[in-house]
Amino acid sequence: MSKRGKMAKRRITQETFDDAVRENMEEFEMDPDEALRDAVEQFESQGVDLSCIVKAVPAVTADDKQEEQTHEVLKALDSLRIGRDSAAVADVTADMKCFTEQCSVGFAQRYLAAQKEAYPIILSYCKKSVEEQVQDSVLAALSALAALTDGQPDLLDAEGQQFLLDVLKEHRADSSVTCTAICVARHCCIKHEQNRQDLVKGGLLPLLTGAITQHSGCAELIKEASSALRVVTFDDDVRVTFGNAHEHAKMIVLEHNGLKVLIESAKAHLKNTSVLSELCATLARLAVRNEFCQDICDLGGLKLMMTLLADSYESAELVRQVLSAIRAVAGNDDVKDTVVSAGGVQLIVIAMNRHMSNPSVCEQGCACLSVLALRKPNNCKVIMENGGALAAVQAMKAHSDAINVQKQGCMLLRNLVARMRNYSQLILEMGAEALIAQAVQTHQDCGDVGKAALRDLGCQVELRELWTGKHGSLVN
């Protein structure tokens, strides 16, 4: 058996797990909690993966018949299944909400429901609710579909795709319905390249940008639509060799005016940090070309980011997303200079020092300064004078176990001295050599960048020659 085969965990069905719990209760007279705990321990000790198992004692009906024991999510699903062909959606709203609540408990509940054919049942109610034209029913059915598809994008089929697109077109004036439908689309696009491509081909992108513009005052919808736009630029489906992430980003910007839509939306929600975080995260994903970076700057996006960094530096999550966006747009060399001349370095260092205990902020801060320093000796001077190198050293010291902080810290220190060797001694006096050496030793992925930093700082470093071309021939 291969190593991978040995490492793969065994799986069991929900029925097998439930039988073990029931046996503990009936044969060994354990109380329900003890029976459940023992079953979990027994299976886990045998190397069984219980991530898709509902770890709860099945509920018993009033008749107390063994065969009628079932989980809450399946009870709700059974009620929906019974009324599928006859009941109006309004008549099963309580069961629909119960099903949604149970699916929201955890992935195991959603997985179990999907195994019991929940998707076609919920989709049929969604379509029926739209036909009945009762908003509460539409929302209830869509919410159930959103809960069911969370983490299960494979459930969506061609019928479901078309339904979502139709709802977004026909109910675009209803912010609640639109928001929930977008949530379903987002869930079905995460880690599923085919769904992304199909929905984009079906016209999803203009529906998303249009929703942001039409419902500019609805914070939840803007967050949902912005997140959905970002998800279609992901390349996270391991089953696909090449995705359309870059192409989708270009379409959002060039065909649907995405940058302006997002930046204008951010300007309208300057007091809402969660909305601003989402919008900055999406802008960062769209800065995939040199001219797009410049467009963000020209549209006032960079000025907005600087303002947020200055005025909202207390919010760690917003700071992280703003730094990520600045890092992305600063891939353009002209934007680098604009950031530095606008006082961006000082703001980044202040933000890092304020959130030194937060590894994500430290990572993005170092990465941001690293991009600004790349190929820019004058920018390196500003970074050194404003404590950027010291902030990086302190971040590496504070987060020795965070590999990304270590990598970005090493890259920043290297970029600072790559064309300005006179800074080497100053950085070494801060204790950089020991920290970089520790990162190289502790984190395998820091090897190359760490050794390059040590080399450029003038330190002694062992560079291994992987192949010299000697002692053998490629030709027999």
N, C-alpha and C positions, 0 to 999 in steps of 0.2 A: 504494500500500500504506500502511496506517495505521502510525503510529509504533509502536504496540504490536506489529503484525505484524513490523516490522523488528527489534524487540528480541527477539522470541520465538526461542529457540534451536531448531536443527534436531535431530531425533532419528534414530537408526539402530537396527536390530535387533541382537541379540547375534550372529546369524549373520554379518551384514555385518562386524562388528568382528573376529570370529574369522577370517573369510576374509582380512581385511587382515593380521592377524598371521601367518597361515599363508603368505600370499603373500610377506611379508617374509623368512620363513625359507626358503621353497623357491626363489623367484625371485632373491632378493638375498643368499641364504646368510648371513643374520644369525643370531646365536645367539638363543635364546628370549627372554632378558631385553631384548636390544637390539631385537628385532622387536616386542615388546610396547610398549616405551618409544616407539619410532618411530610405531607406530600411534596411540597416545594423543596424541602431539604433533601428528600430521597431522590427526586429527579435531578436536582442540581448536582448532587454527589456523583451521579452516573454520567455527568457531562451533557445533560439534555438542555437545549436552548428553550427557555420558557418565555421569551420576549413576545411571542404571539399567543400566549395562553392567558385567558382571563383567570387571574388568581383570586377567585371568590367562591364561596359555597353557593351552589345553585339554589335559587329560591324554590320553595315548595308551595304548591297551590293548596286551597282549603281542603281538598279531598285527601291531601297528604299521600298521593299515589307516587310511587317512585318514578314511574315513566313521565310524570308531569313536572318533574323538577327541571328547571331551566334558568338561564341567566336573564337578567332584566332586559338587556338589549334585544334578546331573542323573543321575549314576551311582547315587547313593543312591536317588533318586526312581524310577529305572528298576527297581531291585531291588524296591522296594516295589510298583510297578505290576504286576510279574510275579507276585508272591505275593498280590496283593490278594484274589483270589477263593478261593484254596486254603489259603494258609499261616495258621497261628495267629499272633496278634500276638507271642507269646513267641518264635516262630521268626525273626522279623525285627527283634528288639529292637536288634541291632547296627546294622542298616541305618537304623532309626528314629533311633538316637542320632547316627549319622553325618550323617543329613539335618538333624537339629536343630542340630548343631555347625556345619554349613555355612551354614544359614540365619542363624545367630548371627554369622557373619563380617561381614556387612554387608547393607544394603538391596538392593543389586544382586543378590545371591544369592537373597534372598527373592522379589524381583520376577521373576527368571528362572524360579524354581520355579513361581510362580503362573501365569506365562505357559504353562507346560507342564502345566497342569491338576493341580497338586499338591493344591489344596484338597479336591476331592471324594475323592481317594485317602486323604489323611490323616484326613478326617472319617470315612470308612468304617472305617478302622482304630480310630479312637476309639470308635465305636459297637460294633465287634466286641470290643474290649478290655473294655468294660463288660459285655457279654454273657458273656465268658469269666470275668469276676470274678477276674482276677489283678492285684493292686495294681500290681506293677512294670510290667505291660503298660499299664495305664490311665495311669500316670504318664508312661511313655515316649511314648505317643500324644498325650496332652494337652500335653506339653512341646513336641512337634513342632508341634502346632497353635498354641501360644503363640508359638513362634519364627516361624512362617510369617505369622501375622496382625500381627506387629509392624510398624506403619506401613502396613498394608494392610487397614483395617477394612471396605472394600467387599467383601472375600471372604466375609464372614459372610452366610449366607442364613437363611431361616426355619427350615430343618431344623437348621442349626447353632445358632441361638438356642435352640430347644427342647431340643436336646441339652445345652447348657450349663446351662440351668435345671434339667433333670432330674438331671444329675450333682450339682449343688449341693444339691439336695433329698435325693437318695438316698445320697450319700456325705458328708453333713454331719459325720459322726463322724470322718472321716479328714482330718486337718489338711493332709497333703501334697497329696492329690487336690483338696481344697477350695481350697487356696492356688493351685495351678496352673490350675484352672478359672477362678478369679477373675482371674488374670493374663490369660487369653484374653479374658474379658469386658471387662476394662479396655482392652486393646489395641483391641478392636472398637468401643469407645465413644469413643475419642479422634478428634476431628474427624469424627464421624458421628452426627448428630442422630437419624436414623431408628433406628439400632441402639439408641441410648440410650432412646428412647421405647418401642421394642418390648420391650426387656429389662425396663425399669421396669414396663411394663404386665403383663409376664409374671411379676412378683413378685421381681425382683432385689434390691430394697432390703432387705426383711426377711431375705433370705438373707445379705446382707452384714453387717448389724448383728448378726444371730444368730450368724454365724461368729466375729465379734470377741468376743462374750460367751461362746460355748461354748469357744473356744480362747484364753482370756485369757492363757495363758502362752506362746503361740507368737508370737514377735516377728515373724517373716517374714510370717505370715498376717495379723497385725494391720496391718502396713505395707501389704500388698497390698490388703486390704479397705478400709482407710482411703483409700488412693489411688484405688480404684475408686469409692468414695462421692464423692470430690472430682470425679472425671472426669464423673460424671453431672450435675454442676452447671455444667459448662462450656458456653460459648456460642461454640464455635470452628469450627463447620461453615459455611464461606463459601457453601455452596450453599443454605442455609436462611435466610430473611429473619428469622423469629422462632423461637427455640427455647423449650424448657421448662425452662431452667436454674433460674429462680426457683421454679417450681412443684415441681421435683424437690427443691430445698433445703428447701422448706416440708414436703414429704412426709417427708423424712428426719427432720426435727425433730419435727413434730406427730404423725405416724402411727407412727413407728418409734423414738421416744425417742433419736434420734441423738446429741444433745448429751451426755446422761448416759452413754451407751455409750462415747463417745470420751473424755470426761473421766475416767471410772473406769478406762479402759484406760491412760490416761496416768499416773494415780496408781500403777498396778501396774508401770510400767516406767520409774521415775524415773532409773535408771542407764543407760538405752539412748537415746543422743542421736538415733539415726536413727529410732527409733520415735516419739520425742517430736516430732521435726521433722515427720514425716508427719501426726501427729495435730493439731498446731498449724496446719499448712497447711489441713487439712480443716475445722477449727473456724472458721478465717477465712472459708472459702467459705460456711459455713452462717450466718454472722452477717448475714443479709440483711434482718432486721426489727428494729425497736427493742426489742421484747419478747424476741427471741432473744438479743440482746446482754445484756439484763438476766438472762436465764435462765443464760447462761454464767457470769456473775458469781455468781449465787445458788447454782449447783451447785459452786462452788469452782474454776471454771476460771480466773478472773482471779488468784486467790490462787496457783494453781499456776504461772501464767505469771510472776508476780513472783518466785516462788521459783526458777524455772528461770533467769530473767534474773540473779538474784543468785548462784546456785550454779554455773551452767554457762556463764558469760559467755566462757569460753575457746573454745567451739565456735562458729565464725562461722556455720555453716549453721543450727544450732539458734537462735542469737540472731536471725538474719534471720527465721526462721519465727515465733518468739515475738513479735518486733516487729510482724510482719505481722498476727498474730492480735490483739494489743493495739490496733493501728490500726483493725482491723475492729470490735471490740466497743466501742471508744471513740466510735463513731458515735452512741452513746446518751449524751446530755448528763450523765445521772446517773452513768454509768460513768466518764466523763471525770474527775469529781470524786473518785470512788473510787480511780482510778489515781493521781492526784496526791497525795491524802491518804495513800496507802499507800507513798509514796516512789518512785513509778514514774518520775518525771522524772529523779531522781538516777541510777537504774539505767540508764535509756535513754542518758543522757549518758556514763556510765561505759562502757557497751557500745560507743557510737560512738567514743569516744577509744581504746578498746582495739583496735578493728578499723577504724581510720581509713583503712587501705590497701585495705579491701574496699568497693567501690562499692555492692554490694547491701545491706550492713549500713547504710552511710551513707544510702542512699536510704530504707530503711525507718525508720531512726532519725529522719530529718528529717520523713518523712510522719507518723510517730507523734506527734512533738511538734507538728506543724502541726495535727493533728486535736484534740489536747488544748488548743491555744491558741484554737481557733476559738470565737468568741462567749464567751470565758471570761477576762476581765481578770485575775482572781485567779490563774488558771493561768499566764497570761503572766508575771506577777510571779515565780512559782516557777521558770519556765523560764529567765528572765533571771538570777535569783540563782544558779542552779545551772549556768550556763555553756552553756545550750542554744543560744543565738544564736551564741556563739563556736564551738561544735562544728559548727554548720551552715556558718558562714563557712569554717572549716578544711576541711570536707568539699567545699565548692564549689571551694576552692583546689586541693585534692588531686586532684579528679576533674573537671577542666574539660571533658573530652571525653565524660563520662557524662551524657547529656541528662536522665535521670530524677533523678539527684542534683541537677542544676542546677534542674530544675523544682520539686522538693520543697523544696529550700533556699530558693528564691524565695518559695514559698507560705508557708513557716514564718516568714520574716522579715516578710512582709506581714501575716500574722495577728497577729504580736507587736505591731505598731504600729497596726493598724487601729482599735483602741479605746484604745490607750495610746500616744499620740503622744510622750509624754515619753521613750520608749525610742529614738526615732529617732536622736538624736545619738550615743548609746552604740553603736548598731549601725553607724552610718556611720563612727565612729572605728575600728571593727574592719576597715574596708576593704571594706564590703559593696557600696558603689556601683559601684566598678570591676568587681567580680566579677559583679554582676547585669547591668551593661552589656555585659560580655564574653559572658555567657550569651545575652542577647538578640541580639547580633550573630552569634554562632557557631551557635546552634540556633534554627531557625525556629519550632519548637513552643514555645519559651520566650518568644516575643514578647509575648503578652498578659499572662501571669502575671508576667513580668519587668518590663514597663512599669507594671503595677499596683503592684508592690512598690516601684519607684522613686518613683512618684507618692505612695504612702502614706508613704514615708520623707522626703518633702518635696524630692526631687531634681527637677532640670529634666528633663522628658521630653517627647518629641514624640509626641503622640497624633494619628494620622491619622484624619480624618473621611472615612469610606468613601463616604457619600452624604448630601447635604443636602436633597434634594428640589427643588433649583432647576435652572434651565437645561434644562427639558424637561417633558414631560407624559406621564403614563401613558395618557392618552386621546388618540386621534387627532382 
